[in-house]
Amino acid sequence: MTTANSEPSTPVRIPGRGWTVRLTGHTDRSATVTCSAPCRMPARSRDLATLRRFAAQHAAAHAKAATVRPNAACHCRSQRCDAHAAHKVHCSGAVVMVLRHDPSVRQVWIVEEVCESCAPLIPHARILACATAPARPAATKPAAQVPAPARPDAMGLFSSAGAAADSGRDTVRPSRSGSGRPRRGPRQSR
């Protein structure tokens, strides 16, 4: 009989994701917004300010909707680290989500999953989110015992056989008058 190893020795890496939102100008002074994902885009327009705002909001929406996957590979590495060609590093560390946008060009927004080594080297990149470490299966712990709810202590005003056994106190209180007889309330006339 063959037994399977319950824990993998190395985590399986999946390709890092990236979205590119681009504002493209045309010769008739109009522009369009395109996305690398199959998204719905506004029609071609001459209102560049509105299209630019839409493109920035669309890139932010991709970043907000996508959670960073801790087992993702560096997307920058799959692009041969072209974003930081002057600085060569070995991709390592946790995965982060970055937004790249060069304010001088103002036409391209890139959201991608990259490693912690590449993220600070990419110009005009801002880290938006970090991957959380995958939860390791906890060792089986015995269930915590819940203590029994505490009974309200009525300081002997009310007594019962169960309460006396639980509290260890006597169920009969001595009277205040000292005669040993319980006090009675005032009689009501019939």
GROMACS elastic network, one bead per residue, 0.5 to 0.9 nm:
[ bonds ]
;  ai    aj funct       b0    kb
    3     6     6  0.88857   500
    4     7     6  0.89354   500
    5     8     6  0.69397   500
    5     9     6  0.89227   500
    7    10     6  0.88067   500
    8    11     6  0.66237   500
    8    12     6  0.85802   500
   10    13     6  0.88922   500
   11    71     6  0.68315   500
   12    71     6  0.66497   500
   12    72     6  0.85449   500
   13    16     6  0.87312   500
   13    70     6  0.88639   500
   13    71     6  0.51102   500
   13    72     6  0.53966   500
   13    73     6  0.56569   500
   14    69     6  0.88404   500
   14    71     6  0.62950   500
   14    73     6  0.57569   500
   15    71     6  0.87540   500
   15    72     6  0.56358   500
   15    73     6  0.50985   500
   15    74     6  0.72608   500
   15    75     6  0.68435   500
   15    78     6  0.81228   500
   16    69     6  0.83857   500
   16    71     6  0.87961   500
   16    74     6  0.53755   500
   16    76     6  0.81865   500
   16    78     6  0.80738   500
   16    95     6  0.88431   500
   16   112     6  0.72323   500
   16   113     6  0.53152   500
   16   114     6  0.69623   500
   17    72     6  0.80025   500
   17    73     6  0.86248   500
   17    74     6  0.84575   500
   17    75     6  0.61308   500
   17   111     6  0.82875   500
   17   112     6  0.56401   500
   17   113     6  0.56408   500
   17   114     6  0.85833   500
   18    36     6  0.83867   500
   18    75     6  0.67434   500
   18    76     6  0.89612   500
   18   110     6  0.69852   500
   18   111     6  0.55519   500
   18   113     6  0.64644   500
   19    35     6  0.70149   500
   19    36     6  0.56282   500
   19    37     6  0.65320   500
   19    59     6  0.76046   500
   19    62     6  0.75297   500
   19    63     6  0.88845   500
   19   109     6  0.81775   500
   19   110     6  0.56637   500
   19   111     6  0.51888   500
   19   112     6  0.63238   500
   20    34     6  0.81128   500
   20    35     6  0.56646   500
   20    36     6  0.52782   500
   20    37     6  0.78967   500
   20    59     6  0.76752   500
   20   108     6  0.69795   500
   20   109     6  0.58240   500
   20   111     6  0.65669   500
   20   112     6  0.85692   500
   21    33     6  0.69873   500
   21    34     6  0.56955   500
   21    36     6  0.66020   500
   21    37     6  0.87563   500
   21    55     6  0.62694   500
   21    56     6  0.80628   500
   21    58     6  0.75432   500
   21    59     6  0.63378   500
   21   107     6  0.82632   500
   21   108     6  0.57963   500
   21   109     6  0.51348   500
   21   110     6  0.63528   500
   21   111     6  0.85068   500
   22    32     6  0.81908   500
   22    33     6  0.56388   500
   22    34     6  0.52796   500
   22    35     6  0.64058   500
   22    36     6  0.85643   500
   22    55     6  0.71774   500
   22   107     6  0.57300   500
   22   109     6  0.64745   500
   22   110     6  0.85854   500
   23    31     6  0.66929   500
   23    32     6  0.57933   500
   23    34     6  0.65820   500
   23    48     6  0.88484   500
   23    51     6  0.74906   500
   23    52     6  0.69834   500
   23    55     6  0.70899   500
   23   106     6  0.82897   500
   23   108     6  0.63878   500
   23   109     6  0.88344   500
   24    30     6  0.86456   500
   24    31     6  0.53866   500
   24    32     6  0.53733   500
   24    33     6  0.63347   500
   24    34     6  0.77429   500
   24   107     6  0.71648   500
   24   108     6  0.89298   500
   25    28     6  0.84469   500
   25    29     6  0.67088   500
   25    30     6  0.59914   500
   25    32     6  0.66587   500
   25    48     6  0.88936   500
   26    29     6  0.56184   500
   26    30     6  0.54417   500
   26    31     6  0.56509   500
   26    32     6  0.80882   500
   27    30     6  0.72231   500
   27    31     6  0.89208   500
   28    31     6  0.86008   500
   28    46     6  0.85870   500
   29    45     6  0.86456   500
   29    46     6  0.62508   500
   30    44     6  0.65214   500
   30    45     6  0.51720   500
   30    47     6  0.73915   500
   30    48     6  0.74652   500
   31    43     6  0.88381   500
   31    44     6  0.56022   500
   31    45     6  0.55920   500
   31    46     6  0.62063   500
   31    47     6  0.79428   500
   31    48     6  0.67382   500
   31    51     6  0.76993   500
   32    41     6  0.82652   500
   32    42     6  0.74972   500
   32    43     6  0.67675   500
   32    45     6  0.66711   500
   32    46     6  0.89048   500
   32    48     6  0.88509   500
   32    51     6  0.74008   500
   33    41     6  0.63680   500
   33    42     6  0.70098   500
   33    43     6  0.81356   500
   33    44     6  0.77147   500
   33    51     6  0.68059   500
   33    52     6  0.82203   500
   33    54     6  0.82439   500
   33    55     6  0.65826   500
   34    37     6  0.86982   500
   34    39     6  0.83006   500
   34    40     6  0.88345   500
   34    41     6  0.66791   500
   34    42     6  0.89715   500
   34    55     6  0.83747   500
   35    38     6  0.69160   500
   35    39     6  0.64998   500
   35    40     6  0.85690   500
   35    41     6  0.78326   500
   35    55     6  0.87524   500
   35    58     6  0.87227   500
   35    59     6  0.87500   500
   36    39     6  0.80756   500
   41    54     6  0.89926   500
   42    45     6  0.81952   500
   42    51     6  0.79534   500
   42    54     6  0.85102   500
   44    47     6  0.89846   500
   44    51     6  0.89032   500
   45    48     6  0.72130   500
   45    50     6  0.89225   500
   45    51     6  0.76501   500
   46    49     6  0.88873   500
   46    51     6  0.86279   500
   47    50     6  0.56298   500
   47    51     6  0.64635   500
   47    52     6  0.87704   500
   48    51     6  0.50469   500
   48    52     6  0.59352   500
   48    53     6  0.85249   500
   49    52     6  0.51008   500
   49    53     6  0.62135   500
   49    54     6  0.85933   500
   50    53     6  0.51304   500
   50    54     6  0.61238   500
   50    55     6  0.86363   500
   51    55     6  0.61167   500
   51    56     6  0.86833   500
   52    55     6  0.51225   500
   52    56     6  0.63329   500
   52    57     6  0.86546   500
   52   106     6  0.78853   500
   52   107     6  0.76028   500
   53    56     6  0.52485   500
   53    57     6  0.61625   500
   53    58     6  0.84793   500
   54    57     6  0.51088   500
   54    58     6  0.59057   500
   54    59     6  0.86017   500
   55    58     6  0.50022   500
   55    59     6  0.62301   500
   55    60     6  0.86052   500
   55   107     6  0.85791   500
   55   108     6  0.83629   500
   55   109     6  0.75094   500
   56    59     6  0.52826   500
   56    60     6  0.62714   500
   56    61     6  0.86455   500
   56   108     6  0.88574   500
   56   109     6  0.68704   500
   57    61     6  0.60556   500
   57    62     6  0.87285   500
   58    62     6  0.64091   500
   58    63     6  0.87828   500
   59    62     6  0.51956   500
   59    63     6  0.64304   500
   59    64     6  0.87384   500
   59    99     6  0.79370   500
   59   109     6  0.63409   500
   59   110     6  0.71037   500
   59   111     6  0.65857   500
   60    63     6  0.50499   500
   60    64     6  0.61218   500
   60    65     6  0.85855   500
   60    99     6  0.80447   500
   60   111     6  0.80581   500
   61    64     6  0.50249   500
   61    65     6  0.59986   500
   61    66     6  0.84798   500
   62    65     6  0.52468   500
   62    66     6  0.60720   500
   62   111     6  0.73702   500
   63    66     6  0.54457   500
   63    67     6  0.76747   500
   63    68     6  0.89141   500
   63    97     6  0.72915   500
   63    98     6  0.81312   500
   63    99     6  0.77854   500
   63   111     6  0.63745   500
   63   112     6  0.81907   500
   63   128     6  0.74909   500
   63   129     6  0.84376   500
   64    67     6  0.73079   500
   64   128     6  0.86650   500
   64   129     6  0.89527   500
   66    69     6  0.86932   500
   66    97     6  0.89286   500
   67    97     6  0.84077   500
   67   129     6  0.80705   500
   67   130     6  0.88257   500
   67   131     6  0.77903   500
   68    71     6  0.89021   500
   68    72     6  0.79867   500
   68    95     6  0.70351   500
   68    96     6  0.65399   500
   68    97     6  0.62605   500
   68   113     6  0.69434   500
   68   129     6  0.69272   500
   68   130     6  0.64368   500
   68   132     6  0.78378   500
   69    72     6  0.54686   500
   69    95     6  0.72125   500
   69    96     6  0.85722   500
   69   113     6  0.82136   500
   69   130     6  0.88183   500
   69   131     6  0.59035   500
   69   132     6  0.78899   500
   70    73     6  0.86582   500
   70    94     6  0.68333   500
   70    95     6  0.59513   500
   70    96     6  0.85544   500
   70   130     6  0.85004   500
   70   131     6  0.50215   500
   70   132     6  0.62793   500
   70   133     6  0.62674   500
   70   134     6  0.67772   500
   71    94     6  0.86214   500
   71    95     6  0.77736   500
   71   131     6  0.87366   500
   71   134     6  0.85309   500
   72    75     6  0.82857   500
   72    94     6  0.89961   500
   72    95     6  0.67734   500
   72   113     6  0.73751   500
   72   114     6  0.83077   500
   72   115     6  0.88207   500
   73    76     6  0.88377   500
   73    77     6  0.80319   500
   73    78     6  0.83674   500
   73    91     6  0.88444   500
   73    95     6  0.75755   500
   73   113     6  0.77644   500
   73   114     6  0.72377   500
   73   115     6  0.74652   500
   74    77     6  0.53660   500
   74    78     6  0.68259   500
   74    91     6  0.69383   500
   74    92     6  0.82959   500
   74    95     6  0.71097   500
   74    96     6  0.89491   500
   74   112     6  0.86892   500
   74   113     6  0.61697   500
   74   115     6  0.51486   500
   74   116     6  0.89218   500
   74   118     6  0.82817   500
   75    78     6  0.51526   500
   75    79     6  0.66287   500
   75    80     6  0.89397   500
   75    81     6  0.85415   500
   75   112     6  0.64926   500
   75   113     6  0.56463   500
   75   114     6  0.52541   500
   75   115     6  0.79993   500
   76    79     6  0.51406   500
   76    80     6  0.65185   500
   76    82     6  0.73626   500
   76    83     6  0.71306   500
   76    84     6  0.88096   500
   76    91     6  0.87868   500
   76   112     6  0.79287   500
   76   113     6  0.77879   500
   76   114     6  0.57778   500
   76   115     6  0.79489   500
   76   118     6  0.72574   500
   76   119     6  0.87964   500
   77    82     6  0.82962   500
   77    91     6  0.70730   500
   77   114     6  0.79400   500
   77   115     6  0.87533   500
   77   118     6  0.84776   500
   78    81     6  0.72520   500
   79    82     6  0.61409   500
   79    83     6  0.81465   500
   80    83     6  0.84067   500
   80    85     6  0.83825   500
   81    84     6  0.57880   500
   81    85     6  0.60215   500
   81    87     6  0.87843   500
   81    88     6  0.77640   500
   81    89     6  0.87790   500
   81   118     6  0.79376   500
   81   122     6  0.89727   500
   82    86     6  0.86496   500
   83    86     6  0.87599   500
   83   118     6  0.88892   500
   83   121     6  0.82095   500
   83   122     6  0.56692   500
   83   123     6  0.73797   500
   84    87     6  0.56202   500
   84    88     6  0.74100   500
   84   118     6  0.76897   500
   84   121     6  0.59012   500
   84   122     6  0.52413   500
   84   123     6  0.72224   500
   85    88     6  0.65785   500
   87   118     6  0.89663   500
   87   121     6  0.70560   500
   88   118     6  0.88186   500
   89    92     6  0.87007   500
   89   117     6  0.69254   500
   89   118     6  0.71277   500
   90   117     6  0.72541   500
   90   118     6  0.83181   500
   91   114     6  0.85956   500
   91   115     6  0.61270   500
   91   116     6  0.77311   500
   91   117     6  0.57673   500
   91   118     6  0.65877   500
   92    95     6  0.85248   500
   92   115     6  0.58766   500
   92   116     6  0.65338   500
   92   117     6  0.58106   500
   92   118     6  0.82513   500
   93   115     6  0.57638   500
   93   116     6  0.51754   500
   93   117     6  0.64960   500
   94   114     6  0.84768   500
   94   115     6  0.57319   500
   94   116     6  0.56876   500
   94   117     6  0.86442   500
   94   130     6  0.75234   500
   94   131     6  0.66075   500
   94   132     6  0.84894   500
   94   133     6  0.83717   500
   95   113     6  0.63057   500
   95   114     6  0.55596   500
   95   116     6  0.61039   500
   95   129     6  0.88590   500
   95   130     6  0.62580   500
   95   131     6  0.55442   500
   95   132     6  0.87515   500
   96   112     6  0.82257   500
   96   113     6  0.55936   500
   96   114     6  0.55547   500
   96   115     6  0.60152   500
   96   116     6  0.64651   500
   96   119     6  0.75870   500
   96   127     6  0.67037   500
   96   128     6  0.74042   500
   96   129     6  0.56733   500
   96   131     6  0.58987   500
   97   111     6  0.69464   500
   97   112     6  0.56111   500
   97   114     6  0.64006   500
   97   115     6  0.86420   500
   97   119     6  0.86848   500
   97   126     6  0.84876   500
   97   127     6  0.58752   500
   97   128     6  0.54492   500
   97   129     6  0.51135   500
   97   130     6  0.62995   500
   97   131     6  0.80631   500
   98   110     6  0.79923   500
   98   111     6  0.56569   500
   98   112     6  0.55933   500
   98   113     6  0.65178   500
   98   114     6  0.71912   500
   98   119     6  0.72033   500
   98   125     6  0.60434   500
   98   126     6  0.53463   500
   98   128     6  0.54029   500
   98   129     6  0.72868   500
   99   109     6  0.69461   500
   99   110     6  0.56293   500
   99   112     6  0.67723   500
   99   124     6  0.81732   500
   99   125     6  0.54139   500
   99   126     6  0.52992   500
   99   127     6  0.65560   500
   99   128     6  0.68521   500
  100   108     6  0.81580   500
  100   109     6  0.57568   500
  100   110     6  0.50112   500
  100   111     6  0.64093   500
  100   112     6  0.83289   500
  100   122     6  0.79637   500
  100   123     6  0.75661   500
  100   124     6  0.55113   500
  100   126     6  0.64901   500
  100   127     6  0.89679   500
  101   104     6  0.88429   500
  101   105     6  0.81892   500
  101   106     6  0.70549   500
  101   107     6  0.81054   500
  101   108     6  0.62123   500
  101   110     6  0.66551   500
  101   123     6  0.86462   500
  101   124     6  0.57311   500
  101   125     6  0.66566   500
  101   126     6  0.85895   500
  102   105     6  0.55659   500
  102   106     6  0.60102   500
  102   107     6  0.80370   500
  102   108     6  0.74547   500
  102   109     6  0.79326   500
  102   123     6  0.79885   500
  102   124     6  0.55844   500
  102   125     6  0.83571   500
  103   107     6  0.83927   500
  103   124     6  0.80339   500
  104   107     6  0.88076   500
  105   108     6  0.74952   500
  106   109     6  0.81393   500
  110   125     6  0.89474   500
  114   117     6  0.82524   500
  114   118     6  0.65544   500
  114   119     6  0.63167   500
  115   118     6  0.55836   500
  115   119     6  0.62649   500
  116   119     6  0.53285   500
  116   120     6  0.73271   500
  117   120     6  0.68093   500
  117   121     6  0.75705   500
  118   121     6  0.53853   500
  118   122     6  0.64792   500
  119   122     6  0.56122   500
  119   123     6  0.87886   500
  119   125     6  0.72068   500
  119   126     6  0.81551   500
  119   127     6  0.73713   500
  120   123     6  0.77862   500
  120   125     6  0.75964   500
  120   126     6  0.85165   500
  120   127     6  0.86176   500
  121   125     6  0.84465   500
  122   125     6  0.57523   500
  122   126     6  0.88933   500
  123   126     6  0.88678   500
  127   130     6  0.77951   500
  131   134     6  0.87099   500
  132   135     6  0.85533   500
  133   136     6  0.86759   500
  135   138     6  0.83876   500
  137   140     6  0.87929   500
  138   141     6  0.79941   500
  141   144     6  0.83752   500
  142   145     6  0.87098   500
  143   146     6  0.89348   500
  146   149     6  0.86778   500
  147   150     6  0.84140   500
  148   151     6  0.88347   500
  150   153     6  0.86631   500
  151   163     6  0.86408   500
  152   155     6  0.89761   500
  153   156     6  0.77263   500
  154   157     6  0.56286   500
  154   158     6  0.64793   500
  154   159     6  0.85257   500
  155   158     6  0.77928   500
  156   159     6  0.60367   500
  156   169     6  0.87678   500
  156   170     6  0.88481   500
  156   171     6  0.74802   500
  156   172     6  0.84007   500
  156   173     6  0.73233   500
  157   173     6  0.89611   500
  158   171     6  0.87521   500
  159   162     6  0.84130   500
  159   163     6  0.65182   500
  159   164     6  0.70530   500
  159   170     6  0.89560   500
  159   171     6  0.57481   500
  159   172     6  0.79173   500
  160   163     6  0.52498   500
  160   164     6  0.62647   500
  160   165     6  0.87152   500
  160   171     6  0.68731   500
  161   164     6  0.52413   500
  161   165     6  0.63215   500
  161   166     6  0.87512   500
  161   171     6  0.71715   500
  162   165     6  0.52379   500
  162   166     6  0.62488   500
  162   167     6  0.86467   500
  163   166     6  0.51199   500
  163   167     6  0.60041   500
  163   168     6  0.81627   500
  163   169     6  0.83392   500
  163   171     6  0.81904   500
  164   167     6  0.52952   500
  164   168     6  0.55627   500
  164   169     6  0.53664   500
  164   170     6  0.60550   500
  164   171     6  0.56891   500
  165   168     6  0.53906   500
  165   169     6  0.73755   500
  165   170     6  0.85620   500
  165   171     6  0.89686   500
  166   169     6  0.81596   500
  167   170     6  0.86585   500
  169   172     6  0.88623   500
  170   173     6  0.72293   500
  174   177     6  0.87134   500
  174   178     6  0.74727   500
  174   180     6  0.67261   500
  174   181     6  0.85651   500
  174   182     6  0.82402   500
  175   178     6  0.57699   500
  175   179     6  0.72595   500
  175   180     6  0.60074   500
  175   181     6  0.67716   500
  175   182     6  0.60011   500
  175   183     6  0.73123   500
  176   179     6  0.81145   500
  176   180     6  0.85185   500
  176   182     6  0.87261   500
  176   183     6  0.85332   500
  177   180     6  0.74988   500
  177   181     6  0.81657   500
  177   182     6  0.86000   500
  177   183     6  0.80713   500
  178   181     6  0.78936   500
  179   182     6  0.82888   500
  184   187     6  0.83366   500
